[in-house]
Amino acid sequence: MLLRYPYEVRSEQEYFHEIQDVKITKDMLDLAKYIVSQRSGRFEPEKFEDQYETVLIDLINQKRAGKPIVPKERPKGENVST
């Protein structure tokens, strides 16, 4: 935990003053609740696989073994900025 002195803490108004107060219709709120309920689920950590970590560990192991690291070919036709 990071503690701050009072003079280091700024007012929330400095951060949130630009956010407008928007009135949401009942229909829009119902739609949002429906979408959230359809996409909600129970998180099961034992089924989660961090693909980024897996690939990173594989690259580290290749580097340790002295193997050259060859970048994979990028898929064609995807809008990926470089």
C-alpha contacts under 8 A as a table, 3 or more apart, distances in Angstrom:
res1	aa1	res2	aa2	distance
4	R	8	E	6.05
4	R	9	V	6.80
5	Y	8	E	5.36
5	Y	9	V	6.93
6	P	9	V	5.42
7	Y	10	R	7.57
10	R	14	E	7.10
11	S	14	E	5.71
11	S	15	Y	7.61
12	E	15	Y	5.39
12	E	16	F	6.14
12	E	17	H	8.00
13	Q	16	F	5.16
13	Q	17	H	5.03
14	E	17	H	6.06
15	Y	18	E	7.66
16	F	19	I	5.56
17	H	20	Q	7.82
24	I	28	M	6.39
24	I	29	L	6.59
25	T	28	M	5.31
25	T	29	L	6.34
26	K	29	L	5.07
26	K	30	D	6.04
27	D	30	D	5.11
27	D	31	L	6.12
28	M	31	L	5.03
28	M	32	A	6.16
29	L	32	A	5.09
29	L	33	K	6.18
30	D	33	K	5.10
30	D	34	Y	6.12
31	L	34	Y	5.05
31	L	35	I	6.23
32	A	35	I	5.18
32	A	36	V	6.19
33	K	36	V	5.17
33	K	37	S	6.06
34	Y	37	S	5.12
34	Y	38	Q	6.17
35	I	38	Q	5.16
35	I	39	R	6.25
36	V	39	R	5.21
36	V	40	S	5.84
37	S	40	S	5.22
44	E	47	K	5.65
44	E	48	F	6.80
45	P	48	F	5.13
50	D	53	E	5.39
50	D	54	T	6.37
51	Q	54	T	4.99
51	Q	55	V	6.21
52	Y	55	V	5.34
52	Y	56	L	6.09
53	E	56	L	5.02
53	E	57	I	6.06
54	T	57	I	5.31
54	T	58	D	6.26
55	V	58	D	5.04
55	V	59	L	6.23
56	L	59	L	5.10
56	L	60	I	6.21
57	I	60	I	5.03
57	I	61	N	6.13
58	D	61	N	5.14
58	D	62	Q	6.22
59	L	62	Q	5.06
59	L	63	K	6.17
59	L	69	I	7.24
60	I	63	K	5.06
60	I	64	R	6.17
61	N	64	R	5.02
61	N	65	A	6.17
62	Q	65	A	5.11
62	Q	66	G	6.39
62	Q	67	K	5.28
62	Q	68	P	7.32
62	Q	69	I	7.14
63	K	66	G	5.13
63	K	67	K	5.70
63	K	68	P	6.91
63	K	69	I	6.96
64	R	67	K	7.56
75	P	78	E	6.50
